Amino acid sequence: MFDYETLRLIAWLAIGFLIIAFIIIDSHDMGVGILLPFLGKANDERHIIINYIASHWSGTQVLLVSSVATIFVIWPTVYAIAFPELYWAALILSVALLLRPVAFNYRTQITTSKWRKCWDWGIFLGSATPSILIGIAFGNLLLGIPFRLDGTMQATYEGDFFKLLHPFALYCGIISLGLVILQGTSILAYKSLGQLQRYAIKAGRIIGILMLIFLSIAGFWVCSLKGIVIDVMPGYNGIMTTLMKTAYSEQGAWLNNYRQLPILWLIPALTYVMIILTLYLQSIKNTAWAFVASSATIATTILTAIIILFPFVLPSSIDPAMSITLWDGSTSYYILVLILIIALIFIPTIFTYAARSYGMYSKLNRKYPHTNNKNLY
């Protein structure tokens, strides 16, 4: 069996994989939901768009719950600090996610145009809000969370909800929203036909160009932020707590991993390549590969952020030495072994279900709601 250090690293890699998988898969739904009021010009088109989302939204929520639960089990200190103090942000996210299924079910209860448009905007809000909040969360990790630990590992949070709305965090929220919309245009272009497909490709072109600009600005902004450097860290293979290390903050330190291993620069570079490739493939209507390229864009963007943060899981902006890392914030050895066994069983099951649900719907057009009227929203 693996030693403690290797298990900690495997757990970190597994969490990264789950986060990337969830955002790629759920961004289909959220991106399409955001586009609904704008691309669905007629009710038939909106009916098509909604039933693409509705076919598998529940499966993506399973992946979200799995990811969050795994994070809290692997790094219980993160749960103890983040969940109570970020309660309002988590509540807003939960309400937004619950709004979508409610809108799916109530939209068709009354056939008036005003009623349907109201719930269409509900789907929009339920899709856009989580997209923005995910970006804000990543932005705040790079800024650091304002907490400190005392000698008994009791956390003191010295911020509030509004302090999380830092300009950089909000900017990351905009980037997250843009990437989700790009993914939505890609899957909609792949799954739809005719005029709806043309609308999706046109929207994708606009969003893709904006993302190239916004990501470049974000890169320069990260260079100006204060990162955290670990000064002293006990052995990685033993039992340790956050209080056992020393660290300090330094401007530009978030890029240290890239400086130490220059080949990692290929990952952010691939983000630009994948965006350009997405736009090109959409323009020649090779929509299947455009969707793959769009998914790769999200994966490389998240990987870029994960590499920046490594080995930190929850950085502290007040006391850098109190920042939680994957080495000093993980659970016990035997729980990590148990989680590894469970993951090997359930992760393939979840992805098999997701693949099946996404494969249920072929190309969609105006005839679809009339020829497949059963079990549709």
BALOVEX-42279 format. One record per residue: residue in one letter; x, z, y of N, C-alpha, C in turn. Coordinates in steps of 0.05 Angstrom, whole numbers, padded with zeros to 5 digits, always signed. Layout:
<nodes>
aXZYXZYXZY ...
</nodes>
This chain:
<nodes>
m+00017+00000-00024+00000+00000+00000+00018+00000+00025 f+00006-00009+00047+00021-00011+00072+00028+00017+00083 d+00049+00018+00099+00056+00044+00112+00038+00047+00137 y+00040+00071+00149+00022+00077+00172+00026+00058+00195 e+00051+00051+00201+00056+00033+00224+00043+00006+00219 t+00046-00005+00195+00035-00031+00189+00005-00031+00189 l-00007-00009+00179-00036-00006+00180-00047-00006+00209 r-00033+00008+00226-00041+00009+00254-00040-00019+00266 l-00020-00034+00260-00017-00061+00270-00039-00079+00259 i-00045-00076+00233-00066-00092+00220-00093-00086+00233 a-00098-00060+00238-00123-00052+00251-00125-00065+00278 w-00103-00065+00293-00103-00077+00320-00109-00107+00318 l-00097-00120+00299-00102-00149+00295-00131-00154+00286 a-00141-00137+00269-00169-00140+00261-00189-00137+00284 i-00184-00118+00301-00201-00114+00325-00199-00139+00343 g-00175-00148+00347-00171-00173+00363-00186-00196+00352 f-00185-00199+00325-00199-00221+00312-00229-00218+00315 l-00240-00194+00312-00269-00189+00315-00278-00195+00343 i-00262-00186+00363-00270-00191+00391-00271-00221+00397 i-00250-00236+00388-00249-00265+00392-00272-00278+00378 a-00277-00270+00353-00299-00282+00338-00326-00277+00350 f-00331-00252+00359-00356-00246+00372-00361-00262+00397 i-00340-00263+00414-00344-00277+00440-00347-00307+00435 i-00333-00319+00416-00336-00347+00411-00364-00353+00401 i-00373-00336+00382-00400-00341+00370-00422-00334+00389 d-00420-00311+00402-00442-00304+00420-00443-00320+00446 s-00420-00331+00454-00420-00348+00478-00436-00374+00474 h-00440-00382+00449-00459-00404+00444-00486-00397+00456 d-00496-00374+00446-00522-00365+00455-00524-00359+00484 m-00504-00344+00494-00505-00336+00522-00501-00360+00540 g-00483-00378+00533-00479-00402+00549-00504-00420+00551 v-00516-00424+00528-00541-00440+00528-00563-00426+00543 g-00565-00399+00540-00585-00384+00555-00581-00386+00585 i-00556-00386+00594-00551-00388+00623-00559-00416+00633 l-00554-00436+00616-00560-00464+00624-00590-00470+00623 l-00606-00454+00609-00634-00459+00604-00650-00467+00630 p-00649-00451+00651-00666-00458+00675-00656-00483+00689 f-00631-00491+00684-00620-00513+00700-00620-00540+00685 l-00615-00539+00658-00615-00564+00643-00641-00571+00631 g-00658-00551+00626-00684-00556+00615-00704-00565+00636 k-00705-00590+00642-00722-00600+00663-00752-00600+00656 a-00757-00606+00631-00785-00606+00621-00788-00584+00600 n-00814-00576+00595-00819-00554+00576-00809-00561+00548 d-00811-00586+00540-00801-00594+00514-00771-00589+00511 e-00756-00596+00533-00727-00592+00533-00721-00562+00531 r-00736-00546+00546-00731-00517+00546-00738-00505+00518 h-00759-00517+00506-00768-00508+00479-00745-00513+00459 i-00732-00536+00462-00710-00543+00444-00687-00524+00448 i-00680-00519+00473-00657-00501+00480-00662-00473+00469 i-00686-00463+00474-00692-00435+00466-00691-00432+00436 n-00701-00452+00421-00701-00450+00392-00674-00455+00380 y-00655-00466+00395-00628-00466+00385-00616-00438+00386 i-00621-00424+00408-00611-00397+00411-00625-00378+00391 a-00651-00381+00389-00667-00362+00374-00662-00362+00344 s-00649-00384+00335-00645-00386+00306-00624-00366+00295 h-00607-00356+00313-00585-00339+00302-00576-00317+00321 w-00593-00310+00342-00584-00290+00361-00579-00263+00347 s-00596-00256+00327-00594-00230+00314-00567-00227+00299 g-00557-00250+00288-00531-00248+00274-00508-00242+00292 t-00509-00252+00316-00487-00247+00335-00488-00217+00344 q-00511-00206+00345-00513-00177+00352-00501-00160+00330 v-00504-00169+00305-00491-00154+00282-00461-00154+00286 l-00450-00176+00294-00421-00178+00299-00412-00160+00322 l-00429-00158+00343-00423-00140+00366-00423-00111+00357 v-00443-00103+00342-00445-00075+00333-00421-00069+00314 s-00414-00088+00297-00391-00085+00279-00365-00081+00295 s-00361-00097+00316-00337-00096+00332-00335-00069+00346 v-00356-00061+00359-00356-00036+00374-00352-00012+00356 a-00367-00012+00333-00364+00011+00314-00336+00012+00303 t-00324-00011+00297-00297-00011+00286-00277+00000+00307 i-00280-00008+00332-00262+00002+00353-00263+00032+00354 f-00287+00043+00354-00290+00072+00357-00280+00087+00332 v-00282+00075+00308-00272+00088+00284-00242+00087+00283 i-00230+00064+00290-00201+00061+00289-00188+00077+00311 w-00199+00077+00335-00188+00091+00358-00208+00111+00369 p-00212+00134+00356-00232+00153+00365-00227+00164+00393 t-00202+00165+00401-00196+00174+00429-00209+00155+00449 v-00209+00130+00443-00221+00110+00461-00251+00116+00464 y-00264+00122+00442-00292+00129+00442-00297+00154+00459 a-00280+00175+00455-00283+00200+00469-00280+00197+00499 i-00263+00178+00508-00258+00175+00536-00277+00154+00548 a-00279+00131+00536-00293+00108+00548-00323+00111+00547 f-00334+00118+00524-00363+00117+00522-00378+00136+00540 p-00371+00161+00542-00385+00179+00560-00382+00171+00589 e-00358+00162+00597-00352+00157+00625-00362+00130+00634 l-00365+00111+00615-00374+00084+00622-00403+00080+00612 y-00418+00102+00612-00445+00102+00601-00463+00082+00615 w-00462+00081+00642-00480+00063+00656-00474+00034+00652 a-00448+00028+00649-00441+00000+00643-00451-00008+00615 a-00448+00011+00596-00458+00005+00569-00488+00003+00568 l-00502+00019+00585-00531+00018+00586-00541-00009+00597 i-00528-00018+00618-00536-00044+00630-00531-00066+00610 l-00509-00065+00595-00503-00085+00575-00525-00085+00553 s-00533-00061+00544-00553-00059+00523-00580-00070+00532 v-00588-00063+00556-00614-00073+00567-00613-00103+00569 a-00591-00114+00578-00589-00143+00581-00591-00157+00554 l-00578-00146+00534-00579-00157+00507-00607-00155+00495 l-00621-00134+00501-00648-00130+00491-00668-00149+00505 l-00661-00158+00529-00680-00175+00545-00684-00202+00531 r-00664-00212+00518-00666-00239+00506-00687-00241+00484 p-00686-00224+00464-00707-00226+00443-00735-00221+00453 v-00737-00203+00473-00764-00198+00485-00774-00224+00498 a-00756-00237+00513-00763-00262+00526-00771-00284+00506 f-00756-00285+00484-00762-00305+00464-00791-00302+00454 n-00799-00277+00449-00825-00272+00436-00848-00274+00456 y-00843-00266+00481-00865-00265+00500-00869-00292+00515 r-00849-00309+00515-00851-00334+00530-00875-00351+00522 t-00881-00352+00497-00902-00370+00487-00929-00356+00485 q-00931-00331+00493-00956-00317+00490-00977-00327+00509 i-00968-00337+00533-00986-00349+00552-00974-00376+00560 t-00990-00397+00561-00980-00424+00564-00977-00433+00593 t-00981-00416+00612-00978-00425+00640-00949-00429+00647 s-00944-00448+00666-00917-00454+00674-00903-00431+00687 k-00918-00416+00704-00906-00393+00718-00897-00372+00698 w-00913-00366+00678-00906-00346+00658-00881-00354+00643 r-00880-00379+00634-00857-00389+00619-00831-00388+00636 k-00833-00396+00661-00809-00396+00678-00799-00368+00682 c-00818-00349+00684-00810-00321+00688-00793-00312+00664 w-00801-00318+00640-00786-00310+00617-00761-00327+00613 d-00761-00351+00622-00737-00368+00622-00715-00354+00638 w-00723-00344+00661-00703-00330+00678-00695-00303+00665 g-00713-00292+00649-00706-00268+00634-00684-00274+00614 i-00686-00297+00600-00666-00305+00582-00640-00310+00597 f-00642-00322+00621-00618-00327+00637-00604-00300+00644 l-00619-00281+00653-00607-00255+00660-00595-00241+00636 g-00610-00242+00613-00600-00230+00589-00576-00243+00577 s-00570-00267+00586-00546-00281+00578-00523-00279+00598 a-00529-00281+00624-00509-00281+00644-00497-00253+00648 t-00514-00232+00647-00504-00205+00651-00483-00196+00631 p-00487-00199+00605-00465-00192+00586-00440-00209+00590 s-00444-00234+00597-00421-00252+00601-00403-00241+00624 i-00415-00233+00645-00401-00222+00668-00388-00195+00662 l-00404-00178+00648-00394-00151+00642-00370-00151+00624 i-00369-00170+00605-00346-00172+00587-00321-00178+00603 g-00323-00197+00622-00301-00203+00639-00292-00180+00656 i-00312-00166+00667-00306-00142+00684-00291-00121+00667 a-00299-00118+00642-00286-00099+00624-00257-00106+00620 f-00251-00131+00614-00224-00140+00611-00208-00136+00637 g-00220-00142+00659-00207-00138+00685-00199-00110+00690 n-00217-00091+00683-00212-00063+00687-00190-00052+00669 l-00188-00064+00645-00166-00056+00627-00139-00063+00640 l-00138-00086+00653-00113-00094+00666-00107-00076+00691 l-00129-00068+00704-00126-00050+00728-00120-00021+00719 g-00129-00014+00696-00127+00013+00686-00153+00029+00692 i-00160+00046+00673-00183+00063+00676-00174+00090+00688 p-00188+00100+00709-00180+00125+00722-00186+00150+00707 f-00169+00156+00687-00173+00181+00671-00146+00194+00666 r-00147+00219+00660-00123+00234+00652-00130+00253+00629 l-00110+00262+00614-00114+00281+00592-00098+00306+00598 d-00110+00329+00591-00096+00354+00595-00081+00361+00569 g-00069+00385+00567-00053+00393+00544-00069+00395+00519 t-00096+00397+00521-00113+00399+00497-00126+00373+00490 m-00117+00351+00503-00128+00324+00499-00156+00321+00510 q-00164+00339+00528-00190+00336+00541-00187+00316+00564 a-00206+00296+00565-00204+00275+00585-00219+00283+00610 t-00207+00275+00633-00220+00278+00659-00222+00250+00671 y-00246+00241+00676-00250+00214+00688-00254+00218+00718 e-00238+00203+00734-00239+00207+00763-00249+00182+00777 g-00267+00168+00764-00279+00144+00777-00309+00145+00775 d-00322+00124+00782-00351+00121+00778-00357+00092+00773 f-00382+00086+00769-00390+00059+00761-00381+00038+00782 f-00385+00045+00808-00379+00025+00829-00349+00020+00832 k-00332+00040+00824-00304+00035+00825-00294+00015+00804 l-00312+00010+00784-00305-00011+00764-00308-00039+00776 l-00322-00041+00799-00328-00067+00810-00306-00075+00830 h-00281-00072+00821-00258-00080+00837-00258-00111+00840 p-00248-00122+00862-00248-00151+00866-00235-00166+00842 f-00213-00156+00831-00201-00169+00809-00219-00169+00784 a-00232-00146+00779-00250-00144+00756-00273-00163+00760 l-00284-00164+00784-00307-00183+00789-00298-00211+00785 y-00273-00217+00793-00262-00244+00790-00260-00251+00760 c-00251-00232+00744-00250-00236+00715-00278-00240+00704 g-00298-00227+00715-00325-00231+00707-00334-00259+00712 i-00326-00271+00735-00333-00299+00741-00320-00318+00721 i-00294-00312+00715-00280-00329+00695-00294-00327+00668 s-00301-00303+00660-00315-00300+00635-00342-00315+00634 l-00356-00314+00656-00382-00329+00659-00377-00359+00656 g-00356-00369+00670-00350-00397+00669-00342-00406+00641 l-00326-00391+00626-00319-00398+00599-00343-00398+00580 v-00361-00379+00584-00385-00378+00568-00403-00403+00573 i-00405-00410+00599-00421-00434+00606-00408-00459+00594 l-00381-00461+00595-00368-00484+00583-00373-00486+00553 q-00373-00463+00540-00380-00462+00511-00409-00471+00507 g-00427-00462+00525-00455-00470+00522-00459-00499+00526 t-00444-00512+00544-00447-00541+00548-00436-00555+00523 s-00415-00545+00511-00403-00558+00488-00422-00557+00464 i-00434-00534+00458-00452-00532+00435-00478-00548+00440 l-00487-00548+00465-00512-00562+00471-00507-00592+00470 a-00483-00601+00479-00477-00630+00477-00475-00638+00448 y-00465-00620+00431-00462-00626+00403-00488-00627+00388 k-00506-00608+00395-00531-00605+00381-00554-00622+00391 s-00552-00632+00416-00575-00646+00428-00570-00676+00429 l-00590-00691+00437-00589-00720+00439-00601-00728+00466 g-00595-00753+00474-00608-00765+00497-00601-00752+00524 q-00622-00748+00540-00619-00739+00567-00608-00710+00568 l-00617-00693+00550-00607-00666+00549-00577-00665+00543 q-00568-00682+00526-00539-00684+00520-00523-00693+00545 r-00534-00712+00560-00521-00722+00584-00519-00700+00605 y-00540-00684+00608-00540-00662+00627-00518-00642+00619 a-00516-00636+00593-00496-00617+00583-00467-00626+00589 i-00462-00651+00584-00435-00663+00588-00428-00662+00618 k-00447-00669+00635-00442-00668+00664-00436-00639+00673 a-00451-00620+00663-00447-00592+00671-00420-00583+00661 g-00412-00591+00636-00387-00583+00625-00363-00594+00641 r-00366-00618+00652-00345-00629+00668-00340-00613+00693 i-00361-00604+00706-00359-00588+00731-00346-00561+00725 i-00357-00548+00705-00347-00521+00698-00318-00522+00688 g-00311-00542+00673-00284-00544+00663-00263-00547+00685 i-00269-00563+00705-00251-00567+00727-00248-00541+00743 l-00270-00527+00747-00269-00501+00761-00253-00481+00746 m-00255-00481+00719-00240-00462+00703-00210-00466+00705 l-00201-00491+00706-00173-00497+00710-00162-00484+00735 i-00178-00486+00756-00170-00474+00782-00171-00443+00781 f-00193-00433+00771-00197-00403+00771-00177-00389+00753 l-00170-00401+00730-00151-00388+00712-00123-00388+00725 s-00116-00409+00740-00090-00410+00753-00088-00387+00774 i-00110-00383+00790-00110-00362+00809-00108-00335+00796 a-00122-00331+00773-00121-00306+00759-00093-00300+00749 g-00078-00321+00740-00051-00317+00731-00033-00306+00752 f-00035-00317+00776-00019-00307+00799-00027-00279+00807 w-00053-00273+00805-00063-00246+00811-00052-00225+00792 v-00051-00232+00766-00040-00213+00746-00011-00207+00752 c+00004-00227+00762+00032-00222+00769+00036-00201+00790 s+00016-00198+00807+00018-00178+00829+00008-00151+00822 l-00004-00148+00798-00015-00122+00790+00007-00104+00778 k+00002-00078+00780+00020-00059+00767+00013-00056+00738 g+00033-00062+00721+00031-00058+00693+00043-00031+00684 i+00042-00025+00659+00053+00000+00648+00076-00006+00629 v+00097+00009+00632+00120+00007+00615+00124+00033+00600 i+00127+00032+00574+00132+00056+00558+00161+00062+00559 d+00167+00087+00567+00195+00096+00570+00205+00108+00544 v+00190+00127+00534+00198+00141+00509+00173+00141+00491 m+00177+00132+00466+00156+00132+00446+00167+00143+00420 p+00155+00164+00408+00165+00174+00382+00162+00152+00360 g+00172+00157+00336+00170+00137+00315+00142+00128+00310 y+00139+00102+00305+00113+00089+00302+00099+00096+00275 n+00114+00106+00256+00103+00109+00229+00093+00137+00223 g+00094+00155+00243+00085+00183+00238+00060+00190+00253 i+00051+00215+00249+00028+00225+00264+00037+00231+00292 m+00022+00222+00312+00030+00226+00340+00006+00227+00357 t+00009+00239+00381-00013+00240+00401-00003+00226+00427 t-00022+00221+00444-00016+00209+00470+00003+00225+00486 l+00003+00252+00483+00019+00270+00499+00049+00268+00492 m+00056+00254+00470+00083+00254+00460+00100+00231+00472 k+00088+00214+00488+00104+00192+00500+00106+00195+00530 t+00124+00180+00542+00126+00179+00571+00125+00149+00579 a+00113+00144+00603+00110+00117+00612+00109+00117+00642 y+00113+00094+00654+00111+00091+00683+00099+00064+00690 s+00089+00061+00715+00077+00036+00723+00097+00020+00740 e+00095-00006+00738+00114-00023+00752+00100-00050+00758 q+00104-00060+00782+00091-00085+00789+00102-00108+00772 g+00083-00124+00762+00091-00147+00745+00097-00140+00716 a+00094-00114+00709+00101-00106+00682+00083-00117+00660 w+00059-00126+00668+00041-00137+00648+00052-00162+00635 l+00071-00174+00647+00083-00199+00636+00108-00194+00619 n+00114-00168+00614+00139-00162+00600+00139-00173+00572 n+00116-00173+00558+00115-00184+00531+00122-00214+00531 y+00113-00228+00551+00119-00257+00553+00149-00261+00560 r+00160-00243+00576+00188-00245+00583+00206-00240+00558 q+00198-00221+00542+00214-00213+00519+00212-00234+00497 l+00189-00248+00495+00185-00268+00474+00174-00293+00488 p+00191-00310+00500+00181-00332+00516+00163-00352+00501 i+00165-00353+00475+00148-00372+00460+00118-00365+00464 l+00112-00341+00471+00084-00333+00476+00072-00347+00499 w+00088-00358+00517+00077-00374+00539+00061-00398+00530 l+00065-00406+00505+00050-00428+00494+00020-00422+00493 i+00013-00397+00490-00015-00390+00487-00031-00394+00513 p-00022-00384+00536-00036-00391+00561-00035-00420+00567 a-00012-00433+00560-00010-00462+00565-00031-00477+00548 l-00036-00468+00524-00056-00481+00507-00084-00479+00518 t-00089-00457+00534-00115-00455+00546-00121-00479+00564 y-00101-00486+00581-00104-00509+00598-00108-00535+00582 v-00092-00538+00561-00093-00562+00544-00121-00564+00531 m-00132-00541+00522-00158-00542+00508-00180-00548+00528 i-00179-00538+00552-00199-00545+00572-00199-00574+00578 i-00176-00585+00583-00173-00614+00588-00183-00630+00564 l-00176-00621+00540-00184-00635+00516-00215-00634+00513 t-00226-00611+00519-00255-00608+00518-00269-00629+00536 l-00259-00631+00561-00271-00650+00580-00268-00678+00570 y-00245-00685+00560-00240-00712+00550-00258-00719+00526 l-00260-00701+00507-00276-00706+00483-00306-00707+00490 q-00314-00691+00509-00342-00693+00518-00347-00720+00531 s-00328-00730+00547-00332-00755+00561-00334-00779+00542 i-00321-00778+00519-00324-00800+00499-00345-00793+00478 k-00360-00771+00482-00381-00762+00465-00372-00755+00437 n-00348-00746+00435-00338-00735+00409-00344-00705+00411 t-00370-00699+00410-00380-00672+00417-00372-00651+00396 a-00369-00658+00371-00362-00638+00351-00334-00627+00357 w-00315-00645+00362-00288-00635+00368-00286-00623+00396 a-00303-00631+00414-00304-00619+00440-00312-00589+00437 f-00331-00584+00419-00339-00557+00414-00317-00540+00402 v-00301-00552+00384-00278-00538+00373-00258-00532+00395 a-00253-00551+00412-00233-00547+00434-00243-00525+00453 s-00269-00525+00459-00280-00504+00476-00277-00477+00464 s-00282-00475+00438-00279-00449+00424-00249-00440+00425 a-00231-00460+00422-00203-00453+00423-00195-00444+00451 t-00209-00454+00471-00204-00445+00499-00209-00415+00502 i-00232-00407+00491-00239-00379+00492-00219-00362+00476 a-00212-00371+00453-00193-00357+00436-00166-00353+00450 t-00155-00374+00461-00129-00372+00474-00130-00355+00500 t-00153-00356+00514-00156-00340+00538-00156-00310+00531 i-00171-00303+00510-00171-00275+00501-00144-00266+00490 l-00132-00284+00475-00105-00278+00464-00085-00273+00486 t-00087-00288+00508-00069-00284+00531-00072-00256+00542 a-00097-00247+00545-00102-00220+00555-00093-00198+00535 i-00097-00203+00509-00090-00183+00489-00059-00180+00488 i-00045-00202+00491-00015-00201+00491-00005-00187+00516 i-00019-00191+00538-00011-00177+00563-00013-00147+00559 l-00035-00138+00546-00040-00109+00543-00024-00096+00521 f-00015-00111+00501-00002-00099+00478+00022-00081+00487 p+00024-00056+00476+00008-00044+00455-00015-00026+00465 f-00022-00029+00490-00042-00011+00503-00070-00019+00494 v-00086+00001+00490-00115-00002+00483-00132+00006+00506 l-00125+00028+00519-00139+00039+00543-00119+00049+00563 p-00109+00032+00581-00090+00041+00601-00102+00060+00621 s-00086+00078+00631-00095+00097+00652-00082+00089+00678 s-00098+00086+00699-00088+00079+00725-00078+00103+00741 i-00085+00127+00732-00077+00152+00745-00051+00163+00734 d-00049+00165+00708-00025+00176+00695-00017+00156+00673 p+00002+00138+00677+00009+00118+00657+00016+00130+00630 a+00028+00154+00630+00036+00166+00605+00012+00173+00587 m-00011+00176+00600-00035+00183+00585-00050+00159+00574 s-00040+00135+00578-00052+00111+00568-00053+00111+00538 i-00075+00102+00526-00078+00102+00497-00066+00076+00486 t-00049+00079+00466-00038+00055+00453-00048+00054+00424 l-00042+00032+00411-00051+00029+00383-00035+00048+00365 w-00012+00058+00375+00005+00076+00359-00005+00105+00360 d-00012+00114+00385-00019+00142+00388-00049+00147+00390 g-00065+00127+00389-00094+00131+00391-00109+00125+00365 s-00095+00118+00344-00108+00110+00319-00117+00134+00302 t-00135+00129+00284-00145+00149+00266-00125+00154+00244 s-00133+00170+00224-00114+00177+00203-00108+00154+00184 y-00087+00157+00169-00078+00137+00150-00100+00129+00130 y-00113+00148+00118-00132+00143+00096-00157+00130+00107 i-00165+00136+00131-00188+00123+00143-00182+00094+00149 l-00157+00088+00158-00149+00061+00163-00149+00045+00137 v-00141+00057+00115-00142+00044+00088-00171+00038+00081 l-00189+00057+00085-00217+00053+00079-00229+00031+00095 i-00223+00030+00121-00233+00010+00139-00223-00018+00130 l-00198-00019+00122-00187-00045+00112-00202-00055+00088 i-00209-00038+00070-00224-00046+00046-00252-00055+00053 i-00265-00040+00071-00292-00047+00080-00292-00074+00094 a-00272-00078+00111-00270-00103+00126-00266-00127+00108 l-00250-00124+00087-00246-00146+00068-00272-00154+00054 i-00291-00135+00052-00316-00141+00039-00337-00153+00059 f-00340-00140+00082-00362-00146+00099-00357-00168+00119 i-00332-00171+00129-00326-00192+00148-00332-00220+00137 p-00323-00227+00112-00331-00253+00101-00361-00256+00098 t-00375-00234+00092-00405-00235+00089-00418-00242+00116 i-00409-00229+00137-00420-00235+00164-00416-00263+00172 f-00391-00273+00167-00385-00301+00176-00399-00322+00158 t-00404-00315+00133-00419-00333+00116-00448-00336+00127 y-00460-00313+00134-00487-00313+00146-00487-00329+00172 a-00467-00325+00189-00466-00339+00214-00464-00369+00210 a-00446-00377+00191-00443-00406+00186-00469-00418+00176 r-00483-00404+00159-00508-00414+00148-00529-00417+00170 s-00531-00397+00188-00552-00398+00209-00546-00420+00229 y-00520-00425+00235-00513-00447+00253-00517-00474+00241 g-00515-00475+00215-00519-00501+00201-00548-00509+00196 m-00566-00491+00202-00595-00496+00197-00606-00518+00215 y-00596-00521+00239-00608-00539+00258-00590-00563+00262 s-00602-00586+00258-00587-00611+00262-00590-00619+00291 k-00586-00645+00297-00589-00654+00324-00617-00650+00334 l-00619-00641+00359-00645-00634+00370-00653-00654+00391 n-00679-00662+00391-00689-00679+00412-00718-00672+00417 r-00732-00688+00434-00759-00681+00442-00779-00681+00418 k-00773-00696+00397-00791-00696+00374-00789-00671+00357 y-00767-00656+00361-00762-00634+00343-00784-00612+00344 p-00793-00603+00367-00813-00582+00368-00840-00590+00355 h-00845-00616+00355-00871-00626+00345-00870-00630+00315 t-00846-00637+00304-00843-00642+00276-00835-00617+00261 n-00826-00596+00275-00817-00571+00263-00830-00548+00277 n-00856-00548+00278-00870-00528+00295-00872-00501+00283 k-00868-00498+00256-00870-00473+00243-00846-00455+00250 n-00852-00429+00254-00831-00409+00259-00814-00415+00283 l-00824-00430+00302-00809-00435+00327-00819-00416+00349 y-00802-00410+00368-00810-00393+00391-00824-00411+00411 
</nodes>
